[in-house]
Amino acid sequence: MIVDLRIYTCRPQKTAAFFQIYRAHGWDVQCRILGRCIGWYTTMEGPLNQLVHLWAYRDMADRQARRERLYADPEWLAYIARSEEAGLLVSMENRLLKPTDFCPMPPGWDETPDAI
């Protein structure tokens, strides 16, 4: 398993606006295609205005296939256009993580989501 850790930094006071657009236009399609969301979080301390989300994949090939399908989906592309037009994000970070040999796996990580 690998985990895709994403950290988005919003403009000050724009986190709620980002979530409003994402929930209405991005969440459903992303869940349908990526399949294994471990969590979505906001920061309480440290750097503020940050949104953190994690997605689990079987391996790099699974991640690549799902990300390619996501960026070929018209619904996702429309969400991206809306998000860019709103201009709410300052930066985006992406980290790929692998679990240690003693890491407890998130529930259901090995269940196969809808086939690609």
C-alpha positions as CSV (number, residue, x, y, z in Angstrom):
1,M,0.0,0.0,0.0
2,I,1.0,3.6,-0.6
3,V,-0.6,6.8,0.8
4,D,-0.9,10.0,-1.2
5,L,-0.7,12.9,1.3
6,R,-1.9,16.2,-0.1
7,I,-1.6,19.5,1.7
8,Y,-3.4,22.5,0.2
9,T,-3.0,26.0,1.6
10,C,-5.9,28.4,1.1
11,R,-5.9,32.1,1.1
12,P,-6.8,33.5,4.5
13,Q,-10.5,33.2,5.3
14,K,-11.1,31.1,2.2
15,T,-11.2,27.6,3.6
16,A,-15.0,27.4,3.8
17,A,-15.3,28.6,0.2
18,F,-12.9,26.0,-1.0
19,F,-14.8,23.2,0.8
20,Q,-18.1,24.5,-0.6
21,I,-16.8,24.2,-4.2
22,Y,-15.1,20.9,-3.4
23,R,-18.1,19.2,-1.7
24,A,-20.5,20.4,-4.5
25,H,-18.3,19.5,-7.5
26,G,-15.2,17.4,-6.6
27,W,-15.8,15.0,-3.7
28,D,-18.2,12.6,-5.4
29,V,-16.1,12.2,-8.6
30,Q,-12.9,11.9,-6.7
31,C,-14.3,9.2,-4.4
32,R,-15.8,7.3,-7.3
33,I,-12.5,7.2,-9.1
34,L,-9.8,7.2,-6.4
35,G,-11.8,5.0,-4.1
36,R,-9.9,4.9,-0.8
37,C,-10.0,8.2,1.1
38,I,-8.4,7.8,4.5
39,G,-9.4,11.3,5.6
40,W,-9.8,15.0,5.0
41,Y,-8.6,17.4,7.7
42,T,-8.0,21.1,8.5
43,T,-5.2,22.4,10.6
44,M,-5.9,23.6,14.1
45,E,-2.3,24.6,15.0
46,G,0.8,25.2,13.1
47,P,0.4,26.6,9.5
48,L,-3.2,27.8,9.3
49,N,-5.6,27.7,6.3
50,Q,-4.3,24.2,5.4
51,L,-6.4,21.3,4.2
52,V,-4.9,17.8,4.4
53,H,-6.2,14.7,2.7
54,L,-4.9,11.2,2.3
55,W,-5.7,8.5,-0.3
56,A,-4.6,4.9,-0.2
57,Y,-3.6,2.9,-3.2
58,R,-2.4,-0.7,-3.6
59,D,0.8,0.4,-5.3
60,M,2.1,3.0,-7.7
61,A,0.5,1.4,-10.8
62,D,-2.9,1.6,-9.0
63,R,-2.3,5.3,-8.2
64,Q,-1.2,6.1,-11.7
65,A,-4.2,4.4,-13.3
66,R,-6.7,6.1,-11.0
67,R,-5.1,9.5,-11.3
68,E,-5.1,9.2,-15.2
69,R,-8.8,8.2,-15.1
70,L,-9.5,11.2,-12.8
71,Y,-7.9,13.7,-15.1
72,A,-9.7,12.3,-18.1
73,D,-13.1,12.7,-16.4
74,P,-15.1,15.7,-17.6
75,E,-16.8,16.2,-14.2
76,W,-13.3,16.4,-12.5
77,L,-12.0,18.8,-15.2
78,A,-15.0,21.0,-14.6
79,Y,-14.3,21.0,-10.9
80,I,-10.7,22.0,-11.5
81,A,-11.8,24.9,-13.7
82,R,-14.2,26.1,-11.1
83,S,-11.5,25.8,-8.4
84,E,-8.9,27.7,-10.4
85,E,-11.4,30.4,-11.4
86,A,-12.2,31.0,-7.7
87,G,-8.5,31.5,-6.9
88,L,-8.7,30.2,-3.4
89,L,-5.5,28.2,-3.2
90,V,-2.0,29.6,-2.5
91,S,-0.1,26.3,-2.8
92,M,-0.4,22.5,-3.0
93,E,2.0,19.9,-1.8
94,N,2.0,16.2,-2.5
95,R,3.9,13.4,-0.7
96,L,3.8,9.7,-1.4
97,L,4.2,7.6,1.8
98,K,4.7,3.9,2.4
99,P,3.7,2.3,5.6
100,T,6.3,0.9,8.0
101,D,6.2,-2.9,8.8
102,F,4.4,-2.1,12.1
103,C,1.9,0.3,10.8
104,P,-1.8,-0.7,11.3
105,M,-3.6,-0.6,8.0
106,P,-6.7,1.6,7.8
107,P,-10.0,-0.4,7.8
108,G,-10.9,-1.7,4.4
109,W,-7.7,-0.7,2.7
110,D,-7.4,-4.0,0.9
111,E,-11.0,-4.0,-0.3
112,T,-11.2,-3.5,-4.0
113,P,-13.1,-0.4,-4.9
114,D,-14.9,-0.2,-8.3
115,A,-12.7,-1.5,-11.1
116,I,-11.0,1.1,-13.3
